[in-house]
């Protein structure tokens, strides 16, 4: 990166110079040219400005990457009950750490959690850092961020992974901003180079491309990952690693907000928990036709879901949408009906155990990830499928 310098003493005709910029990024302020936020650094003014404008590359002093070691995972929890996304991130952290021969850490913040931290040692982390303080009773963004920042300053992990939960989506950006480092949200793929640069891959531009993002000049490198994107390791009966208290002075907790009580919201049974899912896509022509989708879901003791266009049409509630802008699912069986298979949608269901796809287009993208592909009209195939299932079960 760099910046434009305006040599005001060389200006002769302000109006002519201002016209050079195609983005209207120059302004006449009391006989001087000022560059506003419209500048795109196209450098056209440098070429045609007769020496008035100069582009100067900013000098950057690289970070000492050797001072930052290890892959760390934030332990997401509610009252000490650990969210499953934590174990998925530990599995990925172990995979990344093995490539660069570095340790795996977990950071556990809260109150009354010291004994519960030992459960994490069954999943192969090298060390669990625990900050057990009354100021961390219930989620308080200011206090949690202070404790998290204390952990990073002390341990200096090269990579920090956070679950894309309601808590993680608040906490990770605040911590990243404090360290002036990058944060890639909703990653679908993570890899790492030998020099510890984290490769963060996620869909971009509406799912039309997969963006590969690196943060080579800053540490720590931070990424959030949704639940059910990564594979969780199996729980080992044996314990490995150790638990270490993360000492932090109470004066560092500066929040003026106090959590008085917590009320647990009744849990809804969502599509994320279904073993069988029937998904409606653009191939469904009318809202009334969704009855065959629901009937197939009912006969298979499953649930039904959809792609984004059907939510936009008002046919489904947003909580039934699969994809990066919806929910991430991992059922034992998913049957897609008239779904093309955009990158955004596939990222939300590609880890399903069995994928059965129905589409009239033999070149549909969904067939690239499907275990079973049926080229045909869903209006012909689904009724036959329902009938076959009924016959097999002896249902009239």
PEURSUL-V566934 format. One record per residue. SS is DSSP state (H for helix, E for strand, L for the rest). D_CENTER is the distance of its C-alpha to the mean C-alpha in Angstrom with 2 decimals. Layout:
<<SS D_CENTER> <SS D_CENTER>>
This chain:
<<L 26.63> <E 29.89> <E 31.85> <E 34.88> <E 38.14> <E 40.89> <L 44.42> <H 46.09> <H 49.56> <H 49.42> <L 48.78> <L 51.70> <L 50.46> <H 47.37> <H 47.30> <H 47.34> <H 44.51> <H 42.30> <H 42.81> <H 41.36> <L 37.73> <L 36.34> <L 33.55> <L 35.99> <L 34.46> <E 37.90> <E 39.89> <E 43.49> <E 43.64> <L 47.27> <L 48.20> <E 45.13> <E 42.12> <E 38.71> <E 35.37> <L 32.93> <L 29.18> <L 29.98> <L 30.51> <L 28.52> <L 30.28> <L 31.97> <L 35.00> <H 37.51> <H 39.27> <H 39.71> <H 41.41> <H 43.61> <L 44.11> <L 47.11> <L 45.73> <L 44.63> <E 40.92> <E 39.45> <E 35.92> <E 35.26> <E 32.53> <L 30.92> <L 31.55> <L 28.62> <L 29.39> <L 26.96> <L 25.42> <L 27.01> <H 24.32> <H 26.75> <H 26.52> <L 22.88> <L 22.58> <L 20.42> <E 16.91> <E 16.05> <E 13.95> <E 13.87> <L 15.69> <L 14.41> <E 17.57> <E 19.89> <L 23.44> <L 23.00> <E 21.62> <E 18.66> <L 15.57> <H 15.22> <H 11.57> <H 13.38> <H 15.61> <H 13.08> <H 11.63> <H 15.34> <H 16.11> <H 13.79> <H 15.10> <H 18.58> <H 18.18> <H 17.12> <H 19.80> <H 22.40> <H 22.10> <H 22.94> <L 25.11> <L 23.48> <L 22.93> <E 20.06> <E 19.88> <E 18.53> <E 18.89> <E 20.09> <E 21.00> <E 23.22> <L 26.82> <L 28.76> <L 26.15> <L 28.14> <L 29.48> <H 26.23> <H 24.64> <H 26.95> <H 25.11> <H 22.26> <H 25.01> <H 25.45> <H 22.20> <L 23.29> <L 22.04> <L 24.62> <E 24.52> <E 23.15> <E 23.58> <E 24.54> <E 25.17> <E 27.24> <L 28.53> <H 29.84> <H 27.97> <H 24.68> <L 25.96> <L 23.36> <L 20.27> <L 21.52> <H 19.08> <H 21.88> <H 23.15> <H 19.92> <H 18.87> <H 22.41> <H 22.29> <H 18.95> <H 20.45> <H 23.60> <H 21.95> <H 20.44> <H 23.84> <H 25.68> <H 23.78> <L 22.23> <L 19.40> <L 18.31> <E 14.67> <E 12.75> <E 9.85> <E 8.63> <E 7.56> <L 5.50> <L 9.16> <H 11.59> <H 12.77> <H 9.74> <H 8.65> <H 12.30> <H 13.07> <H 10.71> <H 11.73> <H 15.28> <H 15.57> <H 14.24> <H 16.78> <H 19.46> <L 19.26> <L 18.96> <L 16.18> <L 13.12> <E 9.49> <E 6.83> <E 3.72> <E 1.25> <E 4.26> <L 7.00> <E 9.71> <E 10.74> <E 14.40> <E 16.76> <L 20.07> <L 23.26> <L 23.23> <L 19.98> <L 17.92> <E 14.35> <E 13.38> <E 9.75> <E 9.57> <E 7.72> <E 9.92> <E 11.72> <L 14.89> <L 14.46> <L 13.48> <L 16.70> <E 15.58> <E 13.15> <E 12.62> <E 13.27> <E 12.55> <L 14.64> <L 15.74> <L 19.28> <L 21.19> <L 19.37> <L 18.59> <L 16.66> <E 13.68> <E 10.45> <E 6.82> <E 4.26> <E 3.89> <L 5.29> <L 9.04> <L 11.25> <L 9.32> <L 11.27> <L 14.99> <L 16.45> <L 19.74> <L 22.97> <L 24.47> <L 27.44> <L 30.61> <L 31.26> <L 29.69> <L 28.67> <L 27.79> <E 28.68> <E 27.78> <E 28.42> <E 28.82> <L 26.94> <L 29.73> <L 29.09> <L 31.87> <H 31.75> <H 32.65> <H 29.14> <L 27.90> <L 28.85> <L 27.24> <L 29.92> <L 28.03> <L 29.15> <L 27.57> <L 30.70> <L 29.52> <L 26.65> <L 26.99> <L 24.89> <L 23.90> <L 25.27> <L 22.76> <L 22.42> <L 22.50> <L 19.62> <H 18.93> <H 16.36> <H 19.52> <L 21.79> <L 23.38> <E 24.51> <E 22.91> <E 24.76> <E 22.74> <E 24.54> <L 23.81> <L 25.78> <L 28.64> <L 29.67> <L 32.26> <L 33.07> <H 31.65> <H 34.71> <H 33.79> <H 30.82> <H 33.45> <H 33.54> <H 29.79> <H 30.33> <H 33.50> <H 31.89> <H 29.17> <H 31.97> <H 34.20> <L 31.47> <L 30.64> <L 27.09> <E 24.98> <E 24.21> <E 21.18> <E 20.70> <L 18.91> <H 18.12> <H 21.70> <H 23.32> <H 21.46> <H 22.52> <L 26.01> <L 26.10> <L 26.73> <L 23.91> <L 22.06> <H 18.37> <H 17.63> <H 18.97> <E 16.67> <E 14.60> <L 11.74> <L 8.43> <L 10.54> <L 12.03> <E 11.84> <L 10.91> <L 14.33> <L 16.27> <L 19.94> <L 23.02> <E 24.07> <E 22.54> <E 24.99> <E 23.85> <E 26.65> <L 26.87> <L 23.20> <L 22.93> <L 19.60> <L 17.42> <H 14.42> <H 12.18> <H 14.23> <H 14.54> <H 10.86> <L 11.21> <L 14.48> <L 15.37> <L 15.62> <L 18.37> <L 21.62> <E 23.82> <E 23.05> <E 26.12> <E 25.98> <E 28.71> <E 29.07> <L 32.15> <L 30.73> <L 31.23> <L 28.84> <L 25.90> <H 22.54> <H 21.91> <H 24.82> <H 23.05> <L 20.91> <L 23.56> <L 25.88> <E 28.53> <E 29.09> <E 31.71> <E 32.85> <L 34.53> <L 34.65> <H 32.72> <H 35.71> <H 37.93> <H 35.76> <H 34.26> <H 37.74> <H 39.12> <H 36.28> <H 36.90> <H 40.62> <H 40.24> <H 38.16> <H 40.82> <H 43.59> <H 42.03> <H 41.81> <L 45.21> <L 44.02> <L 46.45>>
